[in-house]
């Protein structure tokens, strides 16, 4: 199914989209789709609101940009219908779906204005979070020193808490079905693997969920962004406004936006907008550093690229047919990933860009 060509009506009639909105099915697919094609988000949001409003399910308030786009689209449809109507006749919607959408959306907007606190996008603080979580077994660690503070958690996981950071957790919670900590500031986590007990980091508006991996979270109280950077394993992230938050908190699966090694997610706190990218300096995977050599002598370009892809665990997109006749001679053992890609592109007279944590190489190819 080519969802790139879908409009609001198409989404409203698509069973896969309906199943996602109502029941959260294929959440990873739709989250990935929105990350890769942000231009479709406004139309998806319009369809989502109509579906939820019509079914009586709860929904979250869209941002101002999405609300404007919703009304502009409806008004445009209404204008189109009006222009097609003959003079002297009653102006009617010839398409009942747009009529329903207009009514439902009007109700939604009124409902938001009456019932929703427009401060709902206000920043969530560490203090807000722990105020609801404190028990007699609640522990808070504060790093008042200039050096990182090593914290050993009850499950064997460890946290390296940076200067001025705060970490809180309930010691009894680690004996239950899940492990939870609350963070303010920056910390590096090495989480003991336990698929039966997911590990959650609550950092302002962002929730990070892992089963066992190593990653960094940066969540400072006065910063406009929150970042999660993955070193090893896989990490799932979602916001506190996620419509499927409760399900993601209760199950043992990683779903939604899932990050791989050398990837990071950035949350714009005011708009609750997530964007994925590569970390600034991607590191070679541990086993790859011992297995691979990056000295190439007249090697097929595709082989060189595929080797780098495996070594760093990143996706590199290129046209295999165009590079089929390209050869490379290069010595790249001591070069970081960005320089490796840059030198390869220079040798191929190509260029690259990073889109949604993927390296996309564009080339005119090589002569036979």
N, C-alpha and C positions, 0 to 999 in steps of 0.2 A: 504494500500500500504506500503510495507516494503522498505523505502528509504535507509535503511542501506546497502542494497545490490546493490544500484544503482551505475553505473559508469557514465562517462561523456555522453556517447551515450544515456543511459537510461534517464538522465535528459533532454537531448535535445528533446526527443520524448514524454516526460510526459506533458500532457496538464495542469495539476495543476501547475507544475513548470513554464511552459511557461506563464501562466496567471499571476503568481507572478512577473516574470521578466519584462513582458511588461506592466502590468497594476497595479501591486502592490496588487493583490488579495491574501487573506490569509496571509498577511504579518506577523501577529503574529505567525502563525504556523511555517513559515520558519525561523523567527528570533529565536524562541524557539528551533527549530531543530538544528540550527547551534551552539547554546549555549550548548546543551546537547551532540552533536556529532561533536566536532570541527575537527575531523579527516576527515569529509566529506566536509569541507569548500573549500579545494583546488579544488576538482572536481566540486562542485557547481559553484565556481568562473569561472572555465574554460568554463563551459556550459553557464553561464550568459553572459560572454564576447562575445562568439560566437553568441548567440541569439541577443544581442544588436547591435553588429557590423553588423550582417546580416540584421537587420531591420531598421538601420539608426538612432536608438535611442541613446541618450547620455549615457555614462557610466563613472564610476570613475576608476581611476588607481589602480590596485591591488598592494599589497606590493611585495617586492623582493622575499620573500619566496614563495608566490603564483605564481609569474612569473616563478621562477625556476621549480616549480612542474609542471606547464603547459607545459614547453618545454621538461622536462624529460619524461613526459607521452607521448607526441607526438612522440618524438624520439624513445621511446621504441616501440610504435606502428609501426613506420616506419621500425625499425630493425626487428620486427616480420614479417612484410610483405616481407621484403627483403630476410629473411632466407627461406621463403616458396616459393619464386620464382625460377623457374628452371634456371640453368646457360644458358647464351647466349640469354635470352629473355629480352625485355625491362622491367625495374623495374617499376611497376605501383602500385598505391594504389588499392587494391581490395575492399576497403571500401570507398565509396565516402565521407562519413561523416568525416572521418579523414583527407582526402585531403582538404575538405572545411575548416575544423578546422585549419589545418596548415596554409592555405593561409590567412584566416581571422585573425588568431592570429599574423602572421607575420605583417600584415597590422596594427594591433592594436599596436604592439610594436613600429613600425616605427612612427606611429601617436603620441604615447606618447613621443617618443624622440624628435619629431619635434615641437609638439604643446603644450605639457604639461610641465609646469614649475616643474622640479623635486623637487622644494621646496614646492610643494603643500601639503606635509605632515608636513611642518613647523608648529610650534605651533601658534595657534591663541591667541591673547592677548585681555585682557579687553579693552585696548586702541584701538585696531583694531575695536572691535565691536561697541563701543560707537561713534567712529568717523563717522560712517555711520548713526547713529540713532539720533544725536543731533538736537534738534529743540528749538524754543523759550520757550517751556514749559518743557524742559528737566531738571531733578533734579538729583543731585549727592549727596549721603550721604557718608561721610568718617568717620570711627571710629579711632580717634587718641588717644583714652583713653585706659586704661588698662582693663576697664570693658566692657561687651557686651553693644551694643547700640540698643535700641528698636526703630524700625521704623514702623509707622503706615501708610499703603498704602491707596490710595483713595477709594478702594473697601471694606475696613474693614479688609483686610488681615494684618498680622503683620510679621515682620522680626526681628530676633535677630542677629545682625551683630557682629561678633567677632573682636577682636583687629586687627587693620591694614586693615580691610576689606573695600571694596567699593561697593556701590549699586547705580545703576542709573536707571531711568525710566522716561517715558514721561507721565505727569499727564493727558494729554488729551487722551492718548491711552486707559486709563481705562474706558473711556466712549464709546469706540468703540466695535468691535466684539471680541477682545481678550485683555488680560492683559500681558504685557511684562516687565521684569526687566533684568538687566545686573549685573553680580556678579564677583567680584574678592575677593578671600579669602574664609572664612567659614561663613555660615549663616544658621540659623534654620528658616524655613518658616511654618507659619500656615495660610493656604489659605482659604478664605471664599468660600464656595461651590457655584458654578454658572456654571452648565453644558453648558449654552448658551454662556459663555465667558471663554474659556480655559485660563489657566495661564501658561506662559512660563518663564523659567529661562535660560538665555544664559550665559554659563560659559565656556570660552575658546572654545574648540572644541565640547563640549557636550551641547545638548539641552534637558531640562527637561520639560515635559508637564503634567499638572494636572488639574483636575476640581474642587477639593476642598479636601485638605488633609494636613498632617504635615510631614515634611521631612527636612533633612539636606543636604546641598551641600558643598563640600570642593573642591575649585578650586584655588589653589595658583599659581601665575605666574611662579615660578621657579621649581615647582614640576613636576615629570614625570607622575603623575596619577591625575585623577579627580574622586571623589567619590560622590555617591548619596545614602543616607541611609533613609529608609522609616520608619516612626513611626506609622502613621495611614493612612488608605485609600490606593489608588492605584496610581502609578506614571508610566508614560511612558517616556523612554529615547531613544534618537537617536543622531547620530553624524551629524555634518554639511556636511559630505560627503555621508550621506544616499541618495541612488538614489531616494527615495520617500519622501525626506524632504519637498518639497513644498506642497505635498498633506497632510502630517501630520501637517504642520503649518496651513493649511487652513480649515481643517475639525474639528469637535467637538468630535471626537472619540479618545479613548486611544488605540493605536495599536503599533505593533512592539514589543519591549521588555517591558513588563509591570511588575513592581515590586509590591509586596504585603508587608504588615507590617512585620518588622523584616528582610527584605531583603535589600541587597545593590548591587549596580553595580559599577565596577571599570573600568575606561577607561585608557588604556595605550596610552598616547598621541602620542608617536612617531609612533606606528604601527596602531593606531586607533582600537585597539582590546578591546572588551568589555567582561567582565567576571562577572558572578553573584554569590553571596554567601549569607550566613546569616550574619547579623551584629555580632559584637564580643560578645555582651551581649544582646541577645534577651529579650524583655520585654513582660510580659503578657498583653494581650489585656484588655482594661479598664473594660468592662463588665465581662470578665472571672474572674478577680480578686475578684469580689464580689459573683460570682455564684459557683465556683468550690472549692472543698476540695481535697487535694492530700495526704490524709491519707488512705492507702490501707491495707486491712487485707485479705489475701488469695484471692485476686481479679484476675480475668482473665487478663493475660498480654495484650491481645488485647484491653481490655477495658481501661486499664491504658494508653496505648500508644495513643489511640484515644482521650482520655480526654486531654492529653497534647497537642496533635495536634490542637484541637479546641481552647484551652486556649491561645496558642501562635500564632495561624494562620499559622503554618508551615506544610509542607508536610513531613510525616514520612513514609518511604517505608519499608515494612517487609513482610515476607511470612506468610500469615494467617494460612495456613495448618500446618506449622512447629510449630507455637506458640499456636495452638488450645488447647493444654493440659497444657500450662504453667500458673503458678499462681505466684503472687507477694504479698509480705507483705513489705510495705515501708512507711515511713513518709517523704514526700517530700515538705511540704508546704513552708518551708523557703529556699529551694534550687533554685538557678538559673537554667535556662533551660539546660545548658550544663552539670551541675552536676546531674540533674534529669535523663538525658539520660545515663550518665555514670553509675549511681547507678543501673538503670534498667538493663543495659547490664551486669553489674557484677552479678546481681541476676539471669540472664538468661544464664550466661556463653556465652555471645554474644559479638560482637563488632560493632562499628558503624563508619561511615565516612560521611562527608558532601560533596555532589556532586550537583553542580548547585542549591544551596540554598535548597536542599532536604536532610533530614537526612535518611540515608540508614542503616538499622539494619540487620546484618547477624548473623544467629543463626543455631545451629544444631537441635534445637527443644528440647522437653521434653518428657520423657517416659510416657507411659500411667499409 
